[in-house]
Amino acid sequence: MKIAAVIPAYNEAQTIQTVVMTTLAVPAISEVFVVSDGSTDETATLAREAGAQVIDLPENQGKAAAMRAGVMASTAEQILFLDADLTGLTPVHINTLIGPVLAGEAEMVVGVFDDGRFSTDLAQVVAPYLSGQRLVPRTLLLDMFRDPEIDHARYGIEVAITLYAKELGLRVSEVSLPEMSHRMKEEKLGLVKGMAARLKMYYEILKYVQQKR
């Protein structure tokens, strides 16, 4: 079974190399695509230096569009999505994410932070379907991405994947990712801009959920 990792990234120069190199260290991962979503920093350059295949989008199009670009670039049967701002990521985490599918125990896997940082752990306990760490069959993603409107989901894309998997009756496994977290928007952008970006993200998610009701 061929597994490709797709890492959507927007201005994640501080963490992207570690995420890429850790992912490439897992033998089961055949290729790593970093989709630089209109980044204005060194994200694309650093990802390429770390060994990733880089798709450099000329302008920011949102997480859903970046994920679509990565999926379309690969022919792997399974797509492992990872966030570009992860901290504490190890090969063990990646093997945990792909393990249930390789063992035939699940068709999709969602990873949830555990014992990392209180704020990020709590968010995923409350809403694990928002997690960006997941293994998804490429066939499911191709069906979803036939709808050109899916790009407008932006940060609501994880919810879209979860809902679509539920509609199809897929066996979904939720796994714990201990001592892993990610850089929060307030850390990247400062308190005011970070909070504004976070509220925008929540708005995009809630907007998508409301549209699907």
Secondary structure, DSSP 8 states (H G I E B T S, - for coil): --EEEEEEESS-TTTHHHHHHHHHTSTTEEEEEEEEES-SSSHHHHHHHHT-EEEEESS---HHHHHHHHHHH---SEEEE--TTEES--HHHHHHHHHHHHTTS-SEEEEEEESS-HHHHHHHHH-GGG-S-EEEEHHHHHHHHTSGGGGGGGGGHHHHHHHHHHHHT--EEEEEEET-EE--HHHHH-HHHHHHHHHHHHHHHHHHHHHH-
